[in-house]
Structure formats: structure tokens, C-alpha cells
Amino acid sequence: MKVLVIEDDRDTADYIARGLHEHGHVADVVGNGQDGLFMAAGGAYDVLVVDRMLPGIDGLGLVRMLRTSGVKTPVLFLTALRGVGDRVQGLEAGGDDYLVKPFAFAELLARLQALARRPPLSDIPVRLQVADLDLDLLKRTASRGGERVDLQPREFRLLEYLMRHAERVVTRTMLLEGVWDFHFDPKTNIVETHISRLRAKLSRGGRDPELIHTVRGSGYVLRAPDV
């Protein structure tokens, strides 16, 4: 993991850099916003540690500039500002996580490693497609054959789950946990009812072949129609 530490307190910066080196990571340190912006803009880092209160360009301004210029490197804000409003400002500016001083290095390291494990935004799918069924995860819209399918929020979530597991059997229990966040059986036909409604909407009144199939004794599977 390669980390850029943008921190004007030398003792704090050295403490972080030393800890990262001891754990086998690479750490560069800069003490002001201008230098931090220049180095971070190169995009060669896995994670950025950014102090909120920096000379020159402050942490919020620095991260906003990076996001505006297309730099997507994960950012951990590190600051003595501990109010809820301060955390919200940091996240709205483009930060990914927020840690308040004083902090334990073990927690800092765990947070940095979690951020570094995140897939790049460009690798996160924004659309799902099975046959002529298209799901736009950003606009939260569904269409089949180019024609919009109006879904309720829970129906959209159910369809998203089925499409993410396309060609695989999903059980009723999996749907209760993944779509309704139920970790118990509510003893209702909630799954069956929503599946039935979703089937009707996707088939557009029977004009199109079924996409959701019942696997008797097992669950459901969403797959492209047989040609």
C-alpha cells in the first residue's frame, strides 16, 4: 500500500509514516495543501491521509479540487474537529472516511487498508443487463427492449438482487436477507407476492418471455429466455 500523508504537524506525520513503514507500506509526507495537491494529482497513491487544517489550501479545498479534476484516490480525513457537522463537511467534500485525533494507529491502519481494498469506481458496475432487460443502478430505472418498466423501490431491489445472481438459483431465505434485511422467516408470502408482481411487469402483460423462473423446492432463477 502506498500512502500520501498530508499533515502539517510533523510529529503526527512522522508517527503515521513510521508506523506504515513498520508494517511494510510506503508513505510519503508533505506538510501543506499546495504540495499535497500537486503530489496527489499524480494519482500514484492507494490512499490519501489528509489533515483538515492545512496551511495554504485547507483539507476540504484540496479534496474538492482533486475530485473536480477526476482524481478518485480514497481519502481519509484526519483532524481534531470532532463535530457531526465537521464530519459531514468532510464527506460531502469528497472524503471517504474520517478519523478524529487523538487516534490509535491500529485503527488508522485498519481504515486505510479497508479503503485500499475498495475497487476503483470505474470497476463498479452502474448497469446490469440480462437479455433485453436493462437496470440502471445510478438512475434507478429499469427497461426491457428499450421500454421503461415502472418499479416500486422494493421491486427494484428485488430485481437488482436477481440480476446480480443471474443464472444462479436464489432461495427464499437469500431473498429475505438480501432484499428485506430479514434474518428470520416472517411466515408470510411476501417473497412470492413480489416475485409475482415483478414477473407481470417484466413480461409486459405476457408480450415477452418469462425471465424469472421457479425452481421447485429450491427458489428462483433469473435467466435469458431460451432461443
N, C-alpha and C positions, 0 to 999 in steps of 0.2 A: 504494500500500500504506500502510495506517495502522497504526502500531505503538505499543503502550504498553510503555515500558521501566520496569520496577520494580526499581530498583537504588539501594542506599544509598551507594555510592561515587560521589561527584559527578563525579570525573574520568572514570571509566568511563562513567557515564551520558551525560555531555556528549560524549564521544568517539563513542559509538554514535549519539546524536541528530544530531550534526553530520554524520557520515558518511551517515546516512539522508537528511537534508535535501539534501546534495550530490548524491544520486542521485535526487532528485525525490520522495521519500517524506515522509510526515507522521509525526512522532514526538512523543509526549507522555512526560514523565518524572515519576515520583513516587519518593520515597525511603524509603517504609516500607510494611509489609504492609497496614495498615488502609486507607490511601488507595488503594493498588493494588487491593485487593479492591473498594472502592467504585467505582472507575473501570472496572475490568474487567467488573464485573457488569452494566454497561450494554450490553455486547455490541456496541459500536460499532467494535471493532478487528479487523483482519485477523489479527494475530499478537500474542502477548504475549512479551516477554523478561523472565524472572523470575530474580532472584538467589536462591540457596538461603538465604543467611544475611541475613535482613532483621530490622530492629527491629520489635517488636510481634508481628505474625503472620509466622512464617517462610515461606519459599517453598513448602515442602511443604504446610503447613497451608492457605496461601492457595489453592493449586491444588485441593486436596481440596474446599475449600468451594465453589469455582467449579463443579467437576464435580457436586457434590451438588445445587447449585442449578440445574443444567441448562445452564450456560454451556459451550459447546463450542469456543470460540476456541482455535486451536492455541497451544501453549505451548512455548517454547524455554527450558530451564533453562540459566542461565549462572552458573558457580560455580568456585571454586578447589578444590572437593572432587573428586578425580580417581579415587577407587577404584571398582572394579566395583560393589561394594555400594551406593555412593552413586548411581551411575547407575541401578541397578535401582530404588532407592527413588524416584528422581525419575520414572521411567517408570510405576511402579506407582501413584504418587500422581495420575497423570493427565497427566503431561508427554508431549510428542510427540517432543522431541529434546533433546539435552544437549550443551553445548559447555563445555569446560574453559578457564579463564583460565590464562595469557595466551592470547589468540586473535588471529587475523588478521581484520581487518574484512571482507575479501573472502569468507572462509569464512562468517562470520556472516551476511552479506548473502545469500549463495547458499542457506544453510539457511533463512533467513526467507522468501525467495522460493519455495522448494520447499514450505514449509508453507502459504503463502498460496495456492498453486495447487491444494492438495488440495480436492476437492469437499466441501461440508458433509456431515456424517454423515447428515443427513436425505435427501440426494440419492443416497446409496449404496444400491442395491437389496439387500434382505435376502431376497427371494423371486424365483424365476424361474418362469414359467408358460408352457407351450405346450399348447394344447387343455386336456385334463383332467389333464395332468401338472404336478405342483407340486413345486418344490425349495426347501426352507427352508435358506438358507445359514447361519443362526445355529444352528439346532438340528441341522444336517447330516442332515436327513431328506428322504426322497422319498415321494411318494404319487401314485397315479393313480386318478382317480374317487373320491377320498376314502379309498382303501385303501392302507395303507403298503406300500412296496416296499423290501425289505431289500437294501442295497447294501454291498459292501466299499468301503473308503476309495478305492481306485483307480477302482472303478466309479463312485463318486460324483463324483470329479474328472473322469472322462471325460464323464459326463452333464452336469456343470456346463459344461464346455467346449462341448459340442454345443449346449446350450441358450443359452449366450451368443452362439453363432453360428447360431442358428436361422434356417432358410430359406436358409442360405448353405452352399455346398459347402466342406467342410474336407478337406484332403489328409492322407494318411498321415504325411507329414513334419510337417505342422502339429500333428497329434496327438502324435507322438513328442516334439516340442519342448514343446508346451503342457501335456501330461498327464504324460509320463515324464521331462521335462527331458533328453531325449537329443538331442544335436546331431550325431548320426551315425546311420546305419542299422544296427541290431543284427543284421540279417539273420535275424530270427525272425518268427513270425506273432503276436507279442504284441498288436498292434492288432486284428487280425482275431479273435483269440480273445476279447478283452474286449468287442468290439462284439457278437459272437455271444451272449455271456452276458448282456450288457445288454439286447439285443433280447428275449431269452427272458423276462427278469424284467419288462420293461415291457409285454410283451404278455400277461403273466399266464397263461401256458400256452395262448396262442392265443385267449384270450377277447376280447382287444382288438385293434383295428387297429394295424398297424406304425407306428412313429413315426420310426425310423431307416432310411433308405433308402440303398442303394449306388448311386453314380453311376459307371457303368462307365468305367474309365480315368482317373477323377478323384479319387474319395474317397467321402465320406459326407455326407448332409444330414439334419438332424432337422427335421421339419415336421409340422404338424397333418394329420390324415387328410383326404382329400377327402370333402366332404359329398355 
